[in-house]
Amino acid sequence: MEYAKQRLDELENMYDLLANNPSWVHPKVSQCAFGWMLKEILDLRAVLGIV
């Protein structure tokens, strides 16, 4: 579970960083990246019991 929590923290930080700096990523890539990261974040939250 510690690994899952660490991975969740890393993904949330990466998501926030990209969301705050949209010019860093091409629009088509960012849409895919944000979708993937959001799914991973939500899946990890479900595994950890975080609502």
N, CA, C and O atoms as a Tinker XYZ file with bonds, in Angstrom:
   204  protein
     1  N      0.811000   -1.200000    0.000000    73     2
     2  CA     0.000000    0.000000    0.000000    64     1     3
     3  C      0.857000    1.268000    0.000000    63     2     4     5
     4  O      0.452000    2.302000   -0.533000    81     3
     5  N      2.028000    1.178000    0.594000    73     3     6
     6  CA     2.904000    2.354000    0.627000    64     5     7
     7  C      3.303000    2.770000   -0.788000    63     6     8     9
     8  O      3.369000    3.958000   -1.102000    81     7
     9  N      3.568000    1.774000   -1.636000    73     7    10
    10  CA     3.923000    2.082000   -3.025000    64     9    11
    11  C      2.751000    2.765000   -3.732000    63    10    12    13
    12  O      2.956000    3.715000   -4.488000    81    11
    13  N      1.539000    2.295000   -3.496000    73    11    14
    14  CA     0.363000    2.885000   -4.132000    64    13    15
    15  C      0.189000    4.339000   -3.696000    63    14    16    17
    16  O     -0.129000    5.200000   -4.516000    81    15
    17  N      0.394000    4.611000   -2.418000    73    15    18
    18  CA     0.276000    5.982000   -1.905000    64    17    19
    19  C      1.360000    6.872000   -2.502000    63    18    20    21
    20  O      1.097000    8.017000   -2.869000    81    19
    21  N      2.578000    6.343000   -2.598000    73    19    22
    22  CA     3.680000    7.114000   -3.191000    64    21    23
    23  C      3.379000    7.410000   -4.663000    63    22    24    25
    24  O      3.580000    8.531000   -5.130000    81    23
    25  N      2.901000    6.408000   -5.380000    73    23    26
    26  CA     2.566000    6.586000   -6.804000    64    25    27
    27  C      1.434000    7.603000   -6.963000    63    26    28    29
    28  O      1.471000    8.434000   -7.870000    81    27
    29  N      0.438000    7.541000   -6.093000    73    27    30
    30  CA    -0.661000    8.503000   -6.138000    64    29    31
    31  C     -0.139000    9.925000   -5.937000    63    30    32    33
    32  O     -0.515000   10.835000   -6.675000    81    31
    33  N      0.716000   10.114000   -4.952000    73    31    34
    34  CA     1.282000   11.443000   -4.694000    64    33    35
    35  C      2.061000   11.956000   -5.906000    63    34    36    37
    36  O      1.948000   13.124000   -6.277000    81    35
    37  N      2.857000   11.067000   -6.520000    73    35    38
    38  CA     3.645000   11.465000   -7.690000    64    37    39
    39  C      2.743000   11.860000   -8.860000    63    38    40    41
    40  O      2.980000   12.870000   -9.522000    81    39
    41  N      1.721000   11.066000   -9.106000    73    39    42
    42  CA     0.811000   11.371000  -10.214000    64    41    43
    43  C      0.037000   12.666000   -9.976000    63    42    44    45
    44  O     -0.151000   13.459000  -10.898000    81    43
    45  N     -0.408000   12.879000   -8.741000    73    43    46
    46  CA    -1.134000   14.116000   -8.437000    64    45    47
    47  C     -0.228000   15.329000   -8.609000    63    46    48    49
    48  O     -0.664000   16.361000   -9.119000    81    47
    49  N      1.026000   15.212000   -8.189000    73    47    50
    50  CA     1.973000   16.318000   -8.371000    64    49    51
    51  C      2.238000   16.578000   -9.846000    63    50    52    53
    52  O      2.287000   17.731000  -10.273000    81    51
    53  N      2.410000   15.511000  -10.631000    73    51    54
    54  CA     2.647000   15.656000  -12.061000    64    53    55
    55  C      1.423000   16.275000  -12.753000    63    54    56    57
    56  O      1.558000   17.140000  -13.618000    81    55
    57  N      0.250000   15.823000  -12.364000    73    55    58
    58  CA    -0.988000   16.354000  -12.938000    64    57    59
    59  C     -1.103000   17.852000  -12.648000    63    58    60    61
    60  O     -1.404000   18.643000  -13.542000    81    59
    61  N     -0.861000   18.230000  -11.399000    73    59    62
    62  CA    -0.929000   19.644000  -11.023000    64    61    63
    63  C      0.110000   20.475000  -11.774000    63    62    64    65
    64  O     -0.184000   21.578000  -12.235000    81    63
    65  N      1.313000   19.943000  -11.894000    73    63    66
    66  CA     2.379000   20.656000  -12.593000    64    65    67
    67  C      2.006000   20.910000  -14.056000    63    66    68    69
    68  O      2.176000   22.021000  -14.560000    81    67
    69  N      1.502000   19.888000  -14.726000    73    67    70
    70  CA     1.106000   20.048000  -16.134000    64    69    71
    71  C     -0.116000   20.942000  -16.273000    63    70    72    73
    72  O     -0.204000   21.734000  -17.212000    81    71
    73  N     -1.056000   20.823000  -15.349000    73    71    74
    74  CA    -2.259000   21.658000  -15.407000    64    73    75
    75  C     -1.916000   23.135000  -15.226000    63    74    76    77
    76  O     -2.563000   24.005000  -15.809000    81    75
    77  N     -0.902000   23.410000  -14.418000    73    75    78
    78  CA    -0.498000   24.790000  -14.174000    64    77    79
    79  C      0.424000   25.347000  -15.260000    63    78    80    81
    80  O      0.686000   26.549000  -15.300000    81    79
    81  N      0.915000   24.470000  -16.141000    73    79    82
    82  CA     1.831000   24.882000  -17.213000    64    81    83
    83  C      1.428000   24.232000  -18.540000    63    82    84    85
    84  O      2.201000   23.452000  -19.098000    81    83
    85  N      0.242000   24.537000  -19.049000    73    83    86
    86  CA    -0.256000   23.862000  -20.252000    64    85    87
    87  C      0.602000   24.087000  -21.495000    63    86    88    89
    88  O      0.545000   23.288000  -22.430000    81    87
    89  N      1.384000   25.144000  -21.522000    73    87    90
    90  CA     2.217000   25.419000  -22.698000    64    89    91
    91  C      3.365000   24.419000  -22.826000    63    90    92    93
    92  O      4.011000   24.362000  -23.873000    81    91
    93  N      3.630000   23.638000  -21.792000    73    91    94
    94  CA     4.711000   22.660000  -21.829000    64    93    95
    95  C      4.385000   21.458000  -22.710000    63    94    96    97
    96  O      5.286000   20.763000  -23.180000    81    95
    97  N      3.086000   21.214000  -22.932000    73    95    98
    98  CA     2.664000   19.992000  -23.616000    64    97    99
    99  C      1.787000   20.341000  -24.812000    63    98   100   101
   100  O      0.939000   21.229000  -24.727000    81    99
   101  N      1.993000   19.643000  -25.923000    73    99   102
   102  CA     1.170000   19.824000  -27.114000    64   101   103
   103  C     -0.280000   19.483000  -26.753000    63   102   104   105
   104  O     -0.513000   18.523000  -26.020000    81   103
   105  N     -1.260000   20.249000  -27.253000    73   103   106
   106  CA    -2.668000   20.038000  -26.873000    64   105   107
   107  C     -3.169000   18.604000  -27.060000    63   106   108   109
   108  O     -3.876000   18.091000  -26.192000    81   107
   109  N     -2.821000   17.946000  -28.166000    73   107   110
   110  CA    -3.306000   16.580000  -28.373000    64   109   111
   111  C     -2.661000   15.615000  -27.379000    63   110   112   113
   112  O     -3.311000   14.690000  -26.891000    81   111
   113  N     -1.407000   15.832000  -27.092000    73   111   114
   114  CA    -0.720000   14.974000  -26.119000    64   113   115
   115  C     -1.272000   15.228000  -24.724000    63   114   116   117
   116  O     -1.489000   14.291000  -23.956000    81   115
   117  N     -1.497000   16.490000  -24.398000    73   115   118
   118  CA    -1.958000   16.799000  -23.052000    64   117   119
   119  C     -3.336000   16.204000  -22.787000    63   118   120   121
   120  O     -3.614000   15.768000  -21.669000    81   119
   121  N     -4.196000   16.179000  -23.789000    73   119   122
   122  CA    -5.524000   15.595000  -23.602000    64   121   123
   123  C     -5.400000   14.110000  -23.260000    63   122   124   125
   124  O     -6.072000   13.624000  -22.350000    81   123
   125  N     -4.554000   13.398000  -23.975000    73   123   126
   126  CA    -4.326000   11.974000  -23.682000    64   125   127
   127  C     -3.653000   11.798000  -22.330000    63   126   128   129
   128  O     -4.042000   10.936000  -21.542000    81   127
   129  N     -2.639000   12.623000  -22.064000    73   127   130
   130  CA    -1.896000   12.503000  -20.812000    64   129   131
   131  C     -2.785000   12.799000  -19.610000    63   130   132   133
   132  O     -2.750000   12.074000  -18.616000    81   131
   133  N     -3.578000   13.855000  -19.697000    73   131   134
   134  CA    -4.457000   14.191000  -18.587000    64   133   135
   135  C     -5.496000   13.105000  -18.370000    63   134   136   137
   136  O     -5.806000   12.761000  -17.229000    81   135
   137  N     -6.035000   12.564000  -19.451000    73   135   138
   138  CA    -7.017000   11.482000  -19.329000    64   137   139
   139  C     -6.424000   10.261000  -18.662000    63   138   140   141
   140  O     -7.046000    9.665000  -17.782000    81   139
   141  N     -5.210000    9.880000  -19.079000    73   139   142
   142  CA    -4.548000    8.713000  -18.501000    64   141   143
   143  C     -4.223000    8.952000  -17.032000    63   142   144   145
   144  O     -4.481000    8.099000  -16.183000    81   143
   145  N     -3.650000   10.127000  -16.737000    73   143   146
   146  CA    -3.281000   10.420000  -15.346000    64   145   147
   147  C     -4.501000   10.468000  -14.445000    63   146   148   149
   148  O     -4.467000    9.965000  -13.321000    81   147
   149  N     -5.583000   11.073000  -14.933000    73   147   150
   150  CA    -6.794000   11.156000  -14.120000    64   149   151
   151  C     -7.341000    9.764000  -13.828000    63   150   152   153
   152  O     -7.767000    9.491000  -12.706000    81   151
   153  N     -7.335000    8.881000  -14.826000    73   151   154
   154  CA    -7.792000    7.508000  -14.607000    64   153   155
   155  C     -6.911000    6.799000  -13.586000    63   154   156   157
   156  O     -7.425000    6.123000  -12.695000    81   155
   157  N     -5.602000    6.941000  -13.701000    73   155   158
   158  CA    -4.688000    6.318000  -12.749000    64   157   159
   159  C     -4.905000    6.860000  -11.336000    63   158   160   161
   160  O     -4.916000    6.101000  -10.366000    81   159
   161  N     -5.077000    8.175000  -11.229000    73   159   162
   162  CA    -5.308000    8.798000   -9.919000    64   161   163
   163  C     -6.588000    8.260000   -9.296000    63   162   164   165
   164  O     -6.609000    7.900000   -8.119000    81   163
   165  N     -7.651000    8.207000  -10.085000    73   163   166
   166  CA    -8.930000    7.718000   -9.552000    64   165   167
   167  C     -8.856000    6.240000   -9.183000    63   166   168   169
   168  O     -9.419000    5.825000   -8.170000    81   167
   169  N     -8.163000    5.440000   -9.999000    73   167   170
   170  CA    -7.998000    4.015000   -9.681000    64   169   171
   171  C     -7.208000    3.828000   -8.390000    63   170   172   173
   172  O     -7.581000    3.014000   -7.545000    81   171
   173  N     -6.123000    4.574000   -8.235000    73   171   174
   174  CA    -5.327000    4.461000   -7.009000    64   173   175
   175  C     -6.096000    4.936000   -5.782000    63   174   176   177
   176  O     -5.972000    4.355000   -4.703000    81   175
   177  N     -6.874000    5.971000   -5.943000    73   175   178
   178  CA    -7.693000    6.438000   -4.822000    64   177   179
   179  C     -8.697000    5.377000   -4.420000    63   178   180   181
   180  O     -8.947000    5.176000   -3.232000    81   179
   181  N     -9.281000    4.691000   -5.404000    73   179   182
   182  CA   -10.230000    3.619000   -5.108000    64   181   183
   183  C     -9.540000    2.480000   -4.360000    63   182   184   185
   184  O    -10.085000    1.956000   -3.389000    81   183
   185  N     -8.350000    2.097000   -4.805000    73   183   186
   186  CA    -7.585000    1.023000   -4.163000    64   185   187
   187  C     -7.256000    1.395000   -2.717000    63   186   188   189
   188  O     -7.325000    0.557000   -1.818000    81   187
   189  N     -6.902000    2.646000   -2.511000    73   187   190
   190  CA    -6.514000    3.111000   -1.168000    64   189   191
   191  C     -7.696000    3.505000   -0.298000    63   190   192   193
   192  O     -7.522000    3.803000    0.883000    81   191
   193  N     -8.902000    3.510000   -0.870000    73   191   194
   194  CA   -10.085000    3.873000   -0.107000    64   193   195
   195  C    -10.234000    5.363000    0.130000    63   194   196   197
   196  O    -10.875000    5.793000    1.089000    81   195
   197  N     -9.627000    6.155000   -0.768000    73   195   198
   198  CA    -9.707000    7.620000   -0.675000    64   197   199
   199  C    -10.821000    8.089000   -1.593000    63   198   200   201
   200  O    -10.845000    7.756000   -2.778000    81   199
   201  N    -11.733000    8.857000   -1.044000    73   199   202
   202  CA   -12.858000    9.344000   -1.860000    64   201   203
   203  C    -12.553000   10.689000   -2.435000    63   202   204
   204  O    -13.380000   11.257000   -3.148000    81   203
